[in-house]
C-alpha cells in the first residue's frame, strides 16, 4: 500500500512538485515593507515645519534682546536660528537617506532578487560612508549612520528579506534612537531644551512688562500683556508637544523596523498613520493659535 502524506508533509511535497510555487507555499509570509520609506519622508516634512517654528520663535526673542540692548549695528549674526539652516538641511538629508533605505526595503517584498537587492543595499552603504549626511549633527547620530553604513557594506548575498532585516535592525534601531535623543528625551535636553529655554526668555519679557504696567495701574495695557503672554504659552506648549511627538515617531519607527525583522506582516502601517495624524494635528494647532492671536 502506498502511504499518502497529509498535513504539513503533504504541503511540502506539493510545493516541491509544482513547477511554479504558489504564494501559499512560501516558507514565510511576505511582510509589507513599503511603509518605512513613506514614514521617513513624512518625518522630513514634520522636521521642516517644527524647525521653522522653532527658528521663528528664537528670532523673535533675539529681536526683543536686540531692541533692549540699544545697539545700532544691525547684522544677521545678531539673530541666530535655533536650528541653523545647514543643520536643518542635514536632518532632512538624514531622513532622506533613511527613506532611500526604506525604498530598498520595499523591493524585498518581491521574490528571487536577493543578490540584486543586496548589491543595492551595499551601494547605499558606500554612499553613506562617502557622504557628509550626518556631519554636524549630534555625535550619536553621526556614529549611528557610520555603523549602519558599515553594516550595509558588509551584507552578504542574503536570500530573504528577513535575513537582511535581521542583519540591519540593530544598526537602524540604534540610529533612530540616537536621532530621537538628539531631539531630546525631555524639555530640558536636546532641541526641546533649546526651544524651552528660548520660550522662558520670551515669556519673561511679558512678565517684566506686566510688572511695570501693574505698577502704573494701566489696566488696558495689562490686559494686552496678559493676552500676549497666554498666546505665548499656547505656542510654547504646541512647539514642545510637536518636538516630543517627533521623538515618539522616531522611536515608533525603530520599533516597527524591529517588528519587521521579527516577522510582523504589516509593521509600518500603524506608525505611518500615527505620524500623519500627528502632523495634521500639529499644523491644525498652529493655525488655531495664529488665528486666536490675530483675534486678540
Residue frames as qw, qx, qy, qz and C-alpha x, y, z in Angstrom:
[[0.000, 0.889, 0.459, 0.000, 0.00, 0.00, 0.00],
 [0.388, 0.423, -0.024, 0.819, 1.20, 3.49, -0.87],
 [0.306, -0.612, -0.486, 0.545, 1.19, 5.85, 2.09],
 [0.186, 0.744, 0.284, 0.575, -0.27, 9.24, 1.22],
 [0.337, -0.075, -0.400, 0.849, 1.27, 12.07, 3.25],
 [0.166, -0.816, -0.507, -0.225, -1.01, 14.52, 4.96],
 [0.397, -0.859, -0.143, 0.290, -0.85, 17.83, 6.84],
 [0.096, -0.876, 0.325, 0.343, 2.43, 19.73, 6.67],
 [0.511, -0.229, 0.735, 0.383, 4.16, 16.82, 4.89],
 [0.502, 0.583, 0.612, 0.182, 1.63, 16.92, 2.05],
 [0.131, 0.972, 0.072, -0.179, 2.07, 20.68, 1.72],
 [0.301, -0.681, 0.538, 0.396, 5.85, 20.33, 1.40],
 [0.543, 0.084, 0.767, 0.332, 5.52, 17.58, -1.22],
 [0.403, 0.787, 0.465, 0.052, 3.07, 19.62, -3.30],
 [0.013, -0.953, 0.140, 0.267, 5.30, 22.69, -3.15],
 [0.409, -0.476, 0.664, 0.406, 8.29, 20.67, -4.33],
 [0.511, 0.266, 0.768, 0.279, 6.42, 19.11, -7.23],
 [0.330, 0.869, 0.346, -0.123, 4.73, 22.22, -8.58],
 [0.628, 0.328, 0.150, 0.690, 6.81, 23.98, -11.28],
 [0.014, 0.561, -0.028, 0.827, 5.57, 27.39, -10.17],
 [0.302, -0.242, -0.753, 0.532, 5.37, 27.81, -6.42],
 [0.213, -0.757, -0.437, -0.437, 2.08, 29.40, -5.32],
 [0.076, -0.655, 0.309, -0.685, 2.06, 32.04, -2.65],
 [0.806, -0.476, 0.050, -0.347, 0.69, 29.57, -0.11],
 [0.951, 0.005, -0.172, 0.258, 3.90, 27.51, -0.40],
 [0.225, 0.744, -0.357, 0.518, 6.19, 30.29, 0.72],
 [0.607, -0.102, -0.660, 0.431, 8.19, 29.37, 3.79],
 [0.195, -0.446, -0.462, 0.742, 7.19, 32.64, 5.46],
 [0.231, 0.849, 0.475, 0.008, 4.59, 35.30, 4.73],
 [0.443, 0.360, 0.094, 0.816, 5.84, 38.37, 2.88],
 [0.211, -0.626, -0.417, 0.624, 5.79, 41.47, 5.06],
 [0.264, 0.882, 0.276, 0.277, 4.53, 44.81, 3.82],
 [0.619, -0.350, -0.049, 0.702, 7.77, 46.78, 3.99],
 [0.318, 0.591, 0.325, 0.666, 6.69, 49.76, 1.92],
 [0.291, -0.900, -0.300, -0.124, 5.81, 51.96, 4.90],
 [0.650, -0.469, -0.042, 0.596, 9.32, 52.63, 6.27],
 [0.384, 0.145, 0.290, 0.864, 10.31, 54.87, 3.37],
 [0.134, -0.700, -0.437, -0.549, 6.99, 56.71, 3.43],
 [0.561, -0.758, -0.290, 0.165, 7.28, 57.26, 7.18],
 [0.582, -0.295, 0.069, 0.755, 10.81, 58.67, 6.83],
 [0.199, 0.382, 0.385, 0.817, 9.64, 61.01, 4.05],
 [0.326, -0.789, -0.422, -0.305, 6.74, 62.22, 6.19],
 [0.621, -0.629, -0.168, 0.437, 9.14, 62.89, 9.06],
 [0.442, 0.111, 0.198, 0.867, 11.12, 65.11, 6.68],
 [0.123, -0.640, -0.377, -0.658, 8.02, 67.28, 6.32],
 [0.602, -0.715, -0.352, 0.050, 7.48, 67.16, 10.07],
 [0.628, -0.362, -0.064, 0.686, 11.00, 68.36, 10.88],
 [0.258, 0.352, 0.276, 0.857, 10.76, 71.16, 8.30],
 [0.325, -0.735, -0.357, -0.476, 7.61, 72.51, 9.97],
 [0.698, -0.639, -0.250, 0.203, 8.90, 72.02, 13.51],
 [0.614, -0.157, 0.020, 0.773, 12.32, 73.55, 12.88],
 [0.130, 0.508, 0.288, 0.801, 10.82, 76.53, 11.05],
 [0.460, -0.782, -0.306, -0.287, 8.56, 77.27, 14.03],
 [0.735, -0.493, -0.137, 0.444, 11.48, 76.92, 16.44],
 [0.489, 0.107, 0.138, 0.855, 13.54, 79.36, 14.37],
 [0.092, -0.686, -0.331, -0.641, 10.69, 81.85, 14.18],
 [0.614, -0.748, -0.250, 0.022, 10.47, 81.80, 17.97],
 [0.715, -0.294, -0.028, 0.634, 14.20, 82.16, 18.53],
 [0.338, 0.308, 0.210, 0.864, 14.48, 85.12, 16.22],
 [0.277, -0.783, -0.319, -0.457, 11.53, 86.87, 17.83],
 [0.696, -0.644, -0.158, 0.275, 13.33, 86.53, 21.16],
 [0.618, -0.074, 0.118, 0.773, 16.54, 87.89, 19.66],
 [0.096, 0.651, 0.307, 0.688, 14.62, 90.88, 18.26],
 [0.490, -0.832, -0.216, -0.143, 13.50, 91.78, 21.78],
 [0.745, -0.437, 0.011, 0.503, 17.03, 91.40, 23.11],
 [0.505, 0.255, 0.236, 0.790, 18.48, 93.50, 20.31],
 [0.086, -0.777, -0.281, -0.556, 15.99, 96.33, 20.78],
 [0.610, -0.781, -0.132, 0.028, 16.57, 96.40, 24.55],
 [0.775, -0.174, 0.037, 0.607, 20.35, 96.43, 24.06],
 [0.028, 0.921, 0.018, -0.388, 20.28, 99.83, 22.33],
 [0.531, -0.204, 0.563, 0.600, 22.76, 98.60, 19.71],
 [0.411, 0.710, -0.015, -0.572, 22.71, 100.44, 16.39],
 [0.120, 0.454, -0.783, -0.408, 24.65, 97.97, 14.27],
 [0.846, 0.161, 0.263, -0.435, 22.18, 95.63, 12.54],
 [0.236, 0.467, -0.813, -0.256, 23.60, 92.35, 11.26],
 [0.807, -0.040, -0.466, -0.360, 22.38, 88.82, 10.59],
 [0.525, 0.128, -0.759, 0.364, 24.65, 87.29, 13.20],
 [0.195, -0.188, 0.488, -0.830, 22.69, 89.05, 15.95],
 [0.751, 0.032, 0.144, -0.644, 19.68, 86.85, 15.15],
 [0.066, 0.288, -0.948, -0.121, 20.89, 83.24, 15.24],
 [0.746, -0.101, -0.380, -0.537, 18.48, 80.42, 14.50],
 [0.734, -0.381, 0.479, -0.295, 17.68, 77.67, 16.99],
 [0.825, 0.090, 0.517, 0.208, 18.31, 75.20, 14.17],
 [0.033, -0.606, 0.410, 0.681, 20.80, 76.70, 11.70],
 [0.723, 0.488, -0.131, -0.470, 19.87, 76.18, 8.03],
 [0.405, 0.483, -0.772, -0.083, 22.79, 73.85, 7.44],
 [0.192, -0.118, 0.901, -0.370, 21.79, 71.66, 10.40],
 [0.656, 0.327, 0.363, -0.575, 18.14, 71.59, 9.30],
 [0.633, 0.535, -0.428, -0.360, 19.34, 70.55, 5.84],
 [0.178, 0.357, -0.911, 0.101, 21.37, 67.72, 7.36],
 [0.457, 0.088, 0.730, -0.500, 18.34, 66.48, 9.28],
 [0.724, 0.474, 0.038, -0.500, 16.37, 66.47, 6.04],
 [0.475, 0.543, -0.674, -0.162, 19.24, 64.66, 4.36],
 [0.136, -0.239, 0.916, -0.293, 19.47, 62.11, 7.16],
 [0.606, 0.266, 0.573, -0.483, 15.77, 61.33, 6.93],
 [0.643, 0.584, -0.260, -0.422, 16.11, 61.26, 3.15],
 [0.244, 0.441, -0.863, -0.023, 18.79, 58.60, 3.44],
 [0.352, 0.024, 0.849, -0.393, 16.53, 56.59, 5.74],
 [0.681, 0.466, 0.189, -0.533, 13.79, 56.95, 3.11],
 [0.495, 0.555, -0.612, -0.268, 16.21, 55.57, 0.49],
 [0.049, -0.214, 0.953, -0.208, 16.88, 52.63, 2.78],
 [0.525, 0.254, 0.605, -0.542, 13.12, 52.23, 3.16],
 [0.651, 0.531, -0.200, -0.505, 12.63, 52.25, -0.61],
 [0.329, 0.395, -0.854, -0.077, 15.09, 49.38, -0.85],
 [0.297, -0.001, 0.852, -0.432, 13.18, 47.57, 1.89],
 [0.657, 0.379, 0.198, -0.621, 10.06, 47.88, -0.26],
 [0.564, 0.469, -0.590, -0.336, 11.77, 45.88, -3.02],
 [0.054, -0.263, 0.941, -0.208, 12.21, 42.98, -0.60],
 [0.673, 0.179, 0.457, -0.553, 8.55, 42.10, -0.98],
 [0.738, 0.482, -0.349, -0.319, 9.48, 40.63, -4.37],
 [0.886, -0.262, 0.381, 0.039, 10.93, 37.13, -4.65],
 [0.873, 0.249, 0.256, 0.332, 14.05, 35.81, -6.30],
 [0.382, 0.822, -0.070, 0.417, 16.09, 39.02, -6.36],
 [0.706, -0.668, -0.064, 0.226, 18.19, 38.57, -3.24],
 [0.692, -0.068, 0.156, 0.702, 21.54, 39.17, -4.93],
 [0.206, 0.593, 0.277, 0.727, 20.38, 42.27, -6.77],
 [0.417, -0.846, -0.223, -0.245, 18.78, 43.66, -3.63],
 [0.748, -0.521, -0.021, 0.410, 21.88, 43.06, -1.55],
 [0.550, 0.208, 0.191, 0.785, 24.02, 44.88, -4.12],
 [0.046, -0.751, -0.259, -0.606, 21.71, 47.90, -3.87],
 [0.615, -0.778, -0.129, 0.011, 21.96, 47.94, -0.08],
 [0.753, -0.226, 0.076, 0.614, 25.74, 47.73, -0.31],
 [0.353, 0.474, 0.232, 0.773, 25.83, 50.66, -2.73],
 [0.315, -0.851, -0.198, -0.371, 23.75, 52.72, -0.32],
 [0.757, -0.582, -0.042, 0.294, 26.22, 51.84, 2.42],
 [0.631, 0.102, 0.156, 0.753, 29.11, 53.05, 0.25],
 [0.072, 0.678, 0.249, 0.688, 27.28, 56.32, -0.40],
 [0.541, -0.813, -0.171, -0.129, 26.53, 56.83, 3.29],
 [0.777, -0.355, 0.023, 0.520, 30.20, 56.27, 4.11],
 [0.489, 0.222, 0.232, 0.811, 31.30, 58.78, 1.48],
 [0.057, -0.729, -0.348, -0.587, 28.62, 61.42, 2.08],
 [0.143, 0.205, -0.458, 0.853, 28.51, 64.16, 4.73],
 [0.430, -0.546, -0.571, -0.437, 24.90, 63.39, 5.74],
 [0.643, -0.653, -0.393, 0.080, 25.39, 63.19, 9.48],
 [0.522, 0.081, -0.213, 0.822, 28.36, 65.54, 9.80],
 [0.065, -0.293, 0.083, -0.950, 27.46, 68.39, 12.13],
 [0.677, -0.458, -0.329, -0.472, 24.58, 66.57, 13.78],
 [0.687, -0.597, 0.324, -0.258, 24.55, 65.05, 17.25],
 [0.017, 0.549, -0.834, -0.059, 27.59, 62.75, 17.71],
 [0.540, 0.035, 0.807, -0.235, 25.29, 59.82, 18.39],
 [0.700, 0.608, 0.206, -0.314, 23.52, 60.36, 15.07],
 [0.342, 0.748, -0.538, -0.184, 26.82, 60.59, 13.20],
 [0.211, -0.357, 0.906, -0.081, 28.03, 57.38, 14.83],
 [0.662, 0.260, 0.616, -0.337, 24.71, 55.69, 14.06],
 [0.663, 0.686, -0.085, -0.288, 24.97, 56.47, 10.35],
 [0.162, 0.652, -0.737, -0.070, 28.56, 55.27, 10.24],
 [0.404, -0.151, 0.879, -0.200, 27.59, 51.97, 11.87],
 [0.715, 0.458, 0.409, -0.334, 24.61, 51.48, 9.56],
 [0.494, 0.742, -0.370, -0.260, 26.78, 52.23, 6.53],
 [0.051, -0.492, 0.869, -0.014, 29.26, 49.59, 7.66],
 [0.571, 0.102, 0.766, -0.279, 26.51, 47.02, 8.15],
 [0.693, 0.620, 0.140, -0.340, 25.14, 47.67, 4.66],
 [0.334, 0.717, -0.587, -0.173, 28.55, 47.44, 3.01],
 [0.148, -0.360, 0.913, -0.124, 29.23, 44.14, 4.80],
 [0.798, 0.160, 0.301, -0.497, 25.96, 42.50, 3.72],
 [0.262, -0.170, 0.895, 0.319, 26.39, 39.12, 2.13],
 [0.370, -0.022, -0.604, -0.705, 24.20, 37.84, -0.68],
 [0.363, 0.076, 0.734, -0.569, 21.20, 37.20, 1.53],
 [0.058, -0.190, -0.872, -0.448, 18.37, 35.14, 0.10],
 [0.213, -0.667, -0.709, -0.078, 15.49, 36.55, 2.11],
 [0.102, -0.768, -0.055, -0.630, 14.08, 39.83, 3.33],
 [0.736, -0.666, -0.093, -0.076, 14.15, 38.55, 6.90],
 [0.824, -0.094, -0.055, 0.556, 17.90, 37.91, 6.75],
 [0.326, 0.473, 0.034, 0.818, 18.60, 41.46, 5.59],
 [0.394, -0.751, -0.128, -0.515, 16.22, 42.97, 8.14],
 [0.834, -0.522, -0.117, 0.134, 17.73, 40.97, 10.98],
 [0.724, 0.077, -0.041, 0.684, 21.24, 41.97, 9.95],
 [0.190, 0.456, 0.045, 0.868, 20.49, 45.69, 9.74],
 [0.443, -0.742, -0.432, -0.260, 17.97, 46.02, 12.58],
 [0.618, -0.537, -0.258, 0.513, 20.45, 46.68, 15.43],
 [0.375, -0.039, 0.142, 0.915, 22.08, 49.49, 13.45],
 [0.123, -0.524, -0.452, -0.711, 18.82, 51.02, 12.21],
 [0.535, -0.708, -0.461, -0.017, 17.37, 50.88, 15.71],
 [0.575, -0.406, -0.150, 0.694, 20.46, 52.47, 17.27],
 [0.227, 0.181, 0.270, 0.918, 20.42, 55.25, 14.66],
 [0.272, -0.623, -0.479, -0.555, 16.74, 56.08, 15.14],
 [0.597, -0.668, -0.380, 0.231, 17.11, 56.11, 18.93],
 [0.494, -0.213, -0.005, 0.843, 20.11, 58.46, 18.59],
 [0.021, 0.382, 0.367, 0.848, 18.03, 60.78, 16.40],
 [0.463, -0.700, -0.489, -0.237, 15.22, 60.68, 18.95],
 [0.618, -0.540, -0.257, 0.510, 17.66, 61.53, 21.75],
 [0.345, 0.069, 0.149, 0.924, 19.04, 64.45, 19.70],
 [0.232, -0.620, -0.417, -0.623, 15.51, 65.85, 19.63],
 [0.145, -0.415, 0.501, -0.745, 15.51, 65.48, 23.42],
 [0.359, -0.234, -0.899, 0.091, 14.26, 62.99, 25.99],
 [0.187, -0.710, -0.566, 0.375, 12.67, 65.84, 27.96],
 [0.184, 0.936, 0.206, 0.220, 12.06, 69.56, 27.68],
 [0.371, -0.870, 0.272, 0.178, 15.46, 70.14, 29.28],
 [0.602, -0.282, 0.622, 0.415, 17.53, 68.22, 26.71],
 [0.461, 0.234, 0.668, 0.535, 18.45, 68.46, 23.04],
 [0.023, 0.335, 0.393, 0.856, 16.43, 70.60, 20.69],
 [0.415, -0.698, -0.553, -0.183, 13.49, 70.51, 23.09],
 [0.542, -0.555, -0.266, 0.571, 15.71, 72.05, 25.76],
 [0.291, -0.001, 0.211, 0.933, 16.85, 74.81, 23.41],
 [0.182, -0.508, -0.511, -0.669, 13.29, 75.70, 22.44],
 [0.519, -0.685, -0.506, 0.079, 12.08, 75.57, 26.06],
 [0.493, -0.382, -0.135, 0.770, 14.91, 77.89, 27.13],
 [0.114, 0.187, 0.331, 0.918, 14.07, 80.36, 24.37],
 [0.344, -0.628, -0.560, -0.417, 10.43, 80.33, 25.45],
 [0.540, -0.598, -0.413, 0.425, 11.40, 81.02, 29.06],
 [0.324, -0.187, 0.063, 0.925, 13.28, 84.10, 27.87],
 [0.085, -0.357, -0.504, -0.782, 10.41, 85.22, 25.63],
 [0.446, -0.662, -0.578, -0.169, 7.80, 84.86, 28.38],
 [0.502, -0.454, -0.324, 0.661, 9.97, 86.68, 30.90],
 [0.132, 0.151, 0.210, 0.957, 9.71, 89.78, 28.68],
 [0.383, -0.547, -0.494, -0.557, 5.93, 89.74, 29.17],
 [0.617, -0.543, -0.506, 0.263, 6.32, 89.17, 32.90],
 [0.397, -0.230, -0.137, 0.878, 8.56, 92.21, 33.29],
 [0.067, -0.281, -0.347, -0.892, 6.29, 94.32, 31.11],
 [0.482, -0.597, -0.577, -0.281, 3.26, 93.32, 33.17],
 [0.552, -0.463, -0.416, 0.555, 5.00, 94.21, 36.42],
 [0.207, -0.059, 0.051, 0.975, 5.73, 97.70, 35.07],
 [0.268, -0.382, -0.486, -0.739, 2.17, 98.14, 33.78],
 [0.549, -0.565, -0.615, 0.030, 0.70, 96.95, 37.08],
 [0.424, -0.326, -0.294, 0.792, 2.78, 99.49, 38.96],
 [0.024, 0.008, -0.194, -0.981, 1.35, 102.20, 36.72],
 [0.383, 0.394, 0.689, -0.472, -2.17, 100.72, 37.08],
 [0.323, 0.363, -0.447, -0.751, -2.53, 100.71, 33.29],
 [0.697, 0.114, 0.619, -0.344, -5.48, 98.31, 33.01],
 [0.759, 0.594, -0.017, -0.266, -5.77, 98.24, 29.21],
 [0.332, 0.680, -0.653, 0.017, -2.06, 97.65, 28.81],
 [0.392, -0.316, 0.816, -0.283, -2.12, 94.95, 31.47],
 [0.804, 0.277, 0.410, -0.329, -4.90, 93.11, 29.64],
 [0.671, 0.674, -0.276, -0.141, -2.98, 93.21, 26.37],
 [0.062, 0.608, -0.778, 0.144, 0.18, 91.93, 28.02],
 [0.589, -0.101, 0.734, -0.323, -1.72, 89.06, 29.65],
 [0.814, 0.479, 0.150, -0.294, -3.30, 88.24, 26.29],
 [0.498, 0.701, -0.510, -0.021, 0.11, 88.17, 24.57],
 [0.232, -0.477, 0.806, -0.261, 1.51, 86.11, 27.44],
 [0.744, 0.090, 0.579, -0.322, -1.21, 83.46, 27.07],
 [0.762, 0.611, -0.127, -0.175, -0.68, 83.29, 23.29],
 [0.206, 0.684, -0.692, 0.106, 3.00, 82.72, 24.01],
 [0.497, -0.254, 0.773, -0.302, 2.21, 79.88, 26.41],
 [0.841, 0.354, 0.293, -0.287, -0.01, 78.24, 23.79],
 [0.611, 0.703, -0.360, -0.051, 2.74, 78.48, 21.18],
 [0.095, -0.586, 0.778, -0.206, 5.33, 77.14, 23.60],
 [0.670, -0.061, 0.673, -0.309, 3.20, 74.16, 24.51],
 [0.822, 0.514, 0.088, -0.227, 2.42, 73.45, 20.84],
 [0.441, 0.723, -0.531, 0.027, 6.08, 73.53, 19.83],
 [0.233, -0.455, 0.820, -0.258, 7.27, 71.39, 22.70],
 [0.778, 0.137, 0.521, -0.324, 4.47, 68.91, 22.01],
 [0.742, 0.628, -0.162, -0.170, 5.46, 68.80, 18.33],
 [0.221, 0.653, -0.714, 0.128, 9.07, 68.04, 19.25],
 [0.494, -0.227, 0.770, -0.334, 8.00, 65.37, 21.75],
 [0.834, 0.362, 0.278, -0.311, 5.84, 63.86, 19.02],
 [0.557, 0.692, -0.453, -0.076, 8.76, 63.87, 16.59],
 [0.105, -0.487, 0.837, -0.225, 10.81, 61.94, 19.12],
 [0.681, 0.045, 0.627, -0.376, 7.95, 59.47, 19.64],
 [0.789, 0.547, -0.034, -0.277, 7.66, 58.96, 15.89],
 [0.343, 0.651, -0.676, 0.031, 11.36, 58.17, 15.55],
 [0.306, -0.279, 0.853, -0.317, 11.12, 55.64, 18.37],
 [0.768, 0.273, 0.399, -0.419, 7.96, 54.18, 16.84],
 [0.677, 0.623, -0.338, -0.199, 9.75, 53.74, 13.53],
 [0.064, 0.518, -0.837, 0.164, 12.58, 51.93, 15.34],
 [0.541, -0.034, 0.741, -0.397, 10.07, 49.57, 16.97],
 [0.786, 0.470, 0.108, -0.386, 8.33, 48.97, 13.63],
 [0.472, 0.626, -0.614, -0.090, 11.63, 48.04, 11.98],
 [0.161, -0.326, 0.889, -0.278, 12.37, 45.58, 14.77],
 [0.699, 0.199, 0.509, -0.462, 8.87, 44.13, 14.40],
 [0.726, 0.576, -0.237, -0.292, 9.52, 43.63, 10.69],
 [0.239, 0.546, -0.798, 0.086, 12.79, 41.88, 11.48],
 [0.319, -0.123, 0.852, -0.396, 10.88, 39.61, 13.86],
 [0.089, 0.190, 0.935, 0.287, 8.33, 38.67, 11.21],
 [0.284, 0.553, 0.465, -0.630, 5.44, 41.13, 11.57],
 [0.461, 0.432, 0.664, 0.400, 3.46, 41.23, 8.32],
 [0.122, 0.827, 0.286, 0.469, 2.33, 44.87, 8.49],
 [0.594, -0.345, -0.349, 0.638, 4.91, 46.53, 10.73],
 [0.257, -0.046, 0.030, 0.965, 4.82, 50.09, 9.38],
 [0.115, -0.586, -0.602, -0.530, 1.13, 50.79, 8.77],
 [0.431, -0.774, -0.443, 0.133, 0.32, 51.91, 12.31],
 [0.465, -0.484, -0.018, 0.741, 3.39, 54.10, 12.79],
 [0.200, 0.198, 0.445, 0.850, 2.82, 55.76, 9.40],
 [0.234, -0.710, -0.561, -0.354, -0.77, 56.53, 10.37],
 [0.503, -0.703, -0.302, 0.403, 0.37, 57.93, 13.72],
 [0.412, -0.212, 0.173, 0.869, 2.92, 60.20, 12.03],
 [0.032, 0.395, 0.521, 0.756, 0.41, 61.52, 9.51],
 [0.364, -0.753, -0.535, -0.121, -2.25, 62.08, 12.16],
 [0.511, -0.606, -0.187, 0.579, 0.17, 63.90, 14.43],
 [0.315, -0.005, 0.296, 0.902, 1.43, 66.11, 11.60],
 [0.127, -0.586, -0.556, -0.575, -2.16, 67.07, 10.76],
 [0.472, -0.758, -0.428, 0.137, -2.88, 67.85, 14.41],
 [0.509, -0.385, -0.019, 0.770, 0.28, 69.94, 14.76],
 [0.165, 0.204, 0.390, 0.883, -0.48, 72.02, 11.68],
 [0.286, -0.684, -0.556, -0.376, -4.09, 72.50, 12.81],
 [0.534, -0.660, -0.336, 0.407, -2.89, 73.59, 16.26],
 [0.390, -0.184, 0.125, 0.893, -0.51, 76.17, 14.80],
 [0.023, -0.424, -0.498, -0.756, -3.28, 77.55, 12.58],
 [0.422, -0.730, -0.527, -0.103, -5.67, 77.78, 15.54],
 [0.529, -0.535, -0.195, 0.629, -3.07, 79.54, 17.69],
 [0.262, 0.033, 0.275, 0.924, -2.27, 82.05, 14.95],
 [0.185, -0.570, -0.558, -0.574, -5.97, 82.72, 14.43],
 [0.506, -0.720, -0.445, 0.164, -6.54, 83.21, 18.15],
 [0.490, -0.350, -0.035, 0.798, -3.54, 85.52, 18.37],
 [0.121, 0.253, 0.393, 0.876, -4.80, 87.65, 15.49],
 [0.318, -0.663, -0.569, -0.368, -8.22, 87.92, 17.14],
 [0.536, -0.602, -0.400, 0.436, -6.84, 89.22, 20.46]]
